[in-house]
Amino acid sequence: MLTDFLKGIVGPNGWTTDDVELEPHLTEWRDTWRGKTLMMVSPDCAEQVSAVVKACRETNTAIVPQGGNTGLCGGAIPDSSGEQVLLSLSRMNRIRTLEPLNHSIVVEAGCTLAAIQDASAAADRFFPLSLAAEGSCQIGGNLSTNAGGINVLRYGTARSQALGLEVVLADGSIWDGLRTLRKDTAGYDLKQIFIGSEGTLGIITAASLRLYPSIKNSRTALVSIDSPNRAVKLLSELRKELSDQIQAFELIPDRAIRYVARHIPGCRIPVEPTSPWYVLLESVNSFDDELFERLLMNCLESGLITDAVVAKSDSESEDLWRIRHAISEAQKKEGASLKHDVSVPVGAVGEFIQAAENAVTGYLPGIRMVAFGHVGDGNIHFNLSQPKDDDSVAFLARRQEIATVVYDVVATFGGSISAEHGVGQAKKDDLRKYKSETELTLMKTLKNALDPENLLNPGKVI
Ligand SMILES: Cc1cc2nc3c(=O)[nH]c(=O)nc-3n(C[C@H](O)[C@H](O)[C@H](O)COP(=O)(O)OP(=O)(O)OC[C@H]3O[C@@H](n4cnc5c(N)ncnc54)[C@H](O)[C@@H]3O)c2cc1C
């Protein structure tokens, strides 16, 4: 029997069929998807992953890879058949090597993002990928979703951090592509196929990653601003002087600030919520201590911004970031919400937000827009809270119609319906609508070539 065989591969600590233990692995953060599984296996090494894949292949059994299960598109949740094997990477959490002179680290897929940041800091190096779920999400999941987060503006997404990968393929073979080279044009760059493929093309078991010099100093500010258009202009102005020293640039609407003030105890809000929009920005590695303040002062005098609070210490900076990170939690307390992680060209952010707000309020009067996020990357979390006092179930039932209203606007700006969260189960049908036939055919060709029996995370992405 397959389950007995799998138990033998992963050993007594490497599997469970216990309902209580399985519960957190079969549902997810937003409680939108719930699945069942034949068994969860937690291999300890790439060879065990390989053996599990080979055994599942023999019996035509599908495998769903799972990292920290913080994904927001249902990609790591098995279907409801109870026949799929859930493969957790959590036990593969070793840091294999860290080479300070090469500015690189080789880690197993189950290392949490925070553990990689900490190990890098201990060696006086910086690993820049950072997102609110970093204590739980795993690097295998980050690479599989091509995660973004708050530092993309300066360092790029998870994809930009990968130097090499180790991947177990659908036939069970192990591809060791764990090179730590900066330059390598010897053939196709195969790692790119697996990054962002959400477990549908291979199972990432380890990664070699790019490190950077430690950050020497940083300045954080929360500025008040009249519109997203002005936020984009502010970014452009600041970049003239600060260039790539701007590490983060996050747009926050006043509604989000009010929600955080109302629902998140202990979150200090250092501004009067009288401005319609705010930008939380961070600049690093300045050689001139006063440049940041001087530039903000110039922007105040020119009227580009209307107020600015500059953090005077690390703890004040953390207080400002806490506001940003608390938005999703605070929005949950305002009733049902629908989330749309989209991107448009940076210069079009302001126009997009206005057009999308007009479209959704025209469709459902009273709907409350909370558009925030990584505006420096053109990535807006276009979230919508239900109209006050409306029925939340009825609101959620309109999920797909409302998404279509938003995505149609995204499409007119040449944007993407998934900026950083991936497709998973959530946007599979939408992908069909918004990608060209040629692109879809290419994706299917890749899937058929790498996983002809459709055993790796079937039903996700395509
Ligand atoms: C509070 C909160 C804030 C967030 N903020 C951000 C943000 O700012 N930016 C952002 O991009 N995302 C964000 N996310 C989403 C999420 O954290 C990321 O998508 C993250 O990269 C998922 O990692 P994970 O280990 O939890 O993956 P999981 O959720 O376990 O899996 C995600 C997908 O990857 C696949 N997968 C996982 N591990 C592997 C592997 N080793 N090999 C192959 N496939 C694998 C799964 O099958 C699934 O399809 C946030 C989530 C939360 C809850």
The ligand as a Tripos MOL2 file, in Angstrom:
@<TRIPOS>MOLECULE
LIG
   53    58     1     0     0
SMALL
NO_CHARGES

@<TRIPOS>ATOM
      1 C1          0.3580   38.3220    6.6510 C.3       1 LIG1
      2 C2          0.8550   37.9500    5.2910 C.ar      1 LIG1
      3 C3          1.5880   38.8790    4.5680 C.ar      1 LIG1
      4 C4          2.0730   38.5570    3.2980 C.ar      1 LIG1
      5 N1          2.7920   39.4850    2.6100 N.ar      1 LIG1
      6 C5          3.2950   39.1650    1.4040 C.ar      1 LIG1
      7 C6          4.0700   40.1190    0.6610 C.ar      1 LIG1
      8 O1          4.2930   41.2500    1.0810 O.2       1 LIG1
      9 N2          4.5620   39.7210   -0.5300 N.ar      1 LIG1
     10 C7          4.3400   38.4750   -1.0400 C.ar      1 LIG1
     11 O2          4.8250   38.1750   -2.1270 O.2       1 LIG1
     12 N3          3.5830   37.5810   -0.3740 N.ar      1 LIG1
     13 C8          3.0650   37.8860    0.8170 C.ar      1 LIG1
     14 N4          2.3030   36.9710    1.4940 N.ar      1 LIG1
     15 C9          2.0020   35.6750    0.8660 C.3       1 LIG1
     16 C10         2.9510   34.5300    1.2590 C.3       1 LIG1
     17 O3          3.6080   34.7870    2.4570 O.3       1 LIG1
     18 C11         3.9650   34.2770    0.1600 C.3       1 LIG1
     19 O4          3.2800   33.8440   -0.9920 O.3       1 LIG1
     20 C12         5.0290   33.2410    0.5080 C.3       1 LIG1
     21 O5          6.0290   33.2930   -0.4930 O.3       1 LIG1
     22 C13         4.5000   31.8200    0.6130 C.3       1 LIG1
     23 O6          5.4940   31.0060    1.2230 O.3       1 LIG1
     24 P1          5.0820   29.6700    1.9930 P.3       1 LIG1
     25 O7          6.3290   28.9720    2.4170 O.co2     1 LIG1
     26 O8          4.1200   29.9550    3.0620 O.co2     1 LIG1
     27 O9          4.4150   28.8480    0.8070 O.3       1 LIG1
     28 P2          3.0680   27.9890    0.8280 P.3       1 LIG1
     29 O10         1.9010   28.8400    1.1600 O.co2     1 LIG1
     30 O11         3.2640   26.7710    1.6450 O.co2     1 LIG1
     31 O12         2.9960   27.5580   -0.7050 O.3       1 LIG1
     32 C14         2.7960   28.5270   -1.7220 C.3       1 LIG1
     33 C15         2.8920   27.8220   -3.0870 C.3       1 LIG1
     34 O13         4.2240   27.3450   -3.3090 O.3       1 LIG1
     35 C16         4.2380   25.9100   -3.4320 C.3       1 LIG1
     36 N5          5.4280   25.4710   -2.6850 N.ar      1 LIG1
     37 C17         5.7460   25.7000   -1.3900 C.ar      1 LIG1
     38 N6          6.9600   25.1970   -1.1050 N.ar      1 LIG1
     39 C18         7.4110   24.6230   -2.2530 C.ar      1 LIG1
     40 C19         8.6030   23.9490   -2.6140 C.ar      1 LIG1
     41 N7          9.5960   23.7820   -1.7410 N.pl3     1 LIG1
     42 N8          8.7350   23.4940   -3.8720 N.ar      1 LIG1
     43 C20         7.7400   23.6720   -4.7840 C.ar      1 LIG1
     44 N9          6.5920   24.3060   -4.5010 N.ar      1 LIG1
     45 C21         6.4360   24.7880   -3.2520 C.ar      1 LIG1
     46 C22         2.9280   25.4290   -2.8620 C.3       1 LIG1
     47 O14         2.5190   24.2290   -3.4700 O.3       1 LIG1
     48 C23         2.0090   26.5870   -3.2030 C.3       1 LIG1
     49 O15         1.5810   26.4770   -4.5420 O.3       1 LIG1
     50 C24         1.8050   37.2730    2.7580 C.ar      1 LIG1
     51 C25         1.0700   36.3460    3.4990 C.ar      1 LIG1
     52 C26         0.5980   36.6740    4.7420 C.ar      1 LIG1
     53 C27        -0.1730   35.6440    5.5120 C.3       1 LIG1
@<TRIPOS>BOND
     1     1     2 1
     2     2     3 ar
     3     2    52 ar
     4     3     4 ar
     5     4     5 ar
     6     4    50 ar
     7     5     6 ar
     8     6     7 ar
     9     6    13 1
    10     7     8 2
    11     7     9 ar
    12     9    10 ar
    13    10    11 2
    14    10    12 ar
    15    12    13 ar
    16    13    14 ar
    17    14    15 1
    18    14    50 ar
    19    15    16 1
    20    16    17 1
    21    16    18 1
    22    18    19 1
    23    18    20 1
    24    20    21 1
    25    20    22 1
    26    22    23 1
    27    23    24 1
    28    24    25 2
    29    24    26 1
    30    24    27 1
    31    27    28 1
    32    28    29 2
    33    28    30 1
    34    28    31 1
    35    31    32 1
    36    32    33 1
    37    33    34 1
    38    33    48 1
    39    34    35 1
    40    35    36 1
    41    35    46 1
    42    36    37 ar
    43    36    45 ar
    44    37    38 ar
    45    38    39 ar
    46    39    40 ar
    47    39    45 ar
    48    40    41 1
    49    40    42 ar
    50    42    43 ar
    51    43    44 ar
    52    44    45 ar
    53    46    47 1
    54    46    48 1
    55    48    49 1
    56    50    51 ar
    57    51    52 ar
    58    52    53 1
@<TRIPOS>SUBSTRUCTURE
     1 LIG1         1 GROUP 0 **** ****
